[in-house]
Amino acid sequence: MAEHAADVFGGGKTKTAAEPPVDVKVLHAKIGQLTLENDFLEHALGKAGLLSGKR
């Protein structure tokens, strides 16, 4: 019996649980926080001689 790609990969299924809405402002705030932390750590580790060059 032939299967359809949607059946194999789950594309034919509908979601039973509703996903919570994504708050873009919260995501942007988190991205900004992680960027600041990464910049701080990169500078601090470079100053301490533990990080050589950028990736």
N, C-alpha and C positions, 0 to 999 in steps of 0.2 A: 504494500500500500504506500503510495507516495505522500510525503508530508510537505506542507508549504513552509517556506522560510519563516513566516510570521509565527507559525505554530512551534517551530523548533527554537527560535530565539525569544519567544515570549511576546512578540509584537501583537499577537492577536488577543492577548489578555487585557482586561480592563483592570484598573487599580481599584482595590476594594477599600483601602484606607485613604482618606484625603490627606494630602501632604500640606503642611502648614505653609502659609504664604511667605515668600522670601522678602525680608526687609533690606532693601538696597543700601539704605543709610547705615545700618548696622554692619553690613559687609564692607562698605567703604571705610568705616571707622576701624574695623579690624585689620584691613589691609594697610591702612596708614600706621596703625600701632606696630604691626609686624615689620613694616619698612623701617620705621624709626629704630626698633630694636636691632634689626640686622645691620643698619648703618652704624649704630653705636658699637655693637660687638665687633664689626669689621675694623673700625677705627681703633678700638681698645686692644684687640688682638694684634693688629699691625704695629701699634706703638710698643707693645710688649715683645715684639719679635716672634710671635707664635704663628702669624699668618703671613705667608710670602706671596704676594701677587694676587690679582683677582682671578676668580674662577671663570 
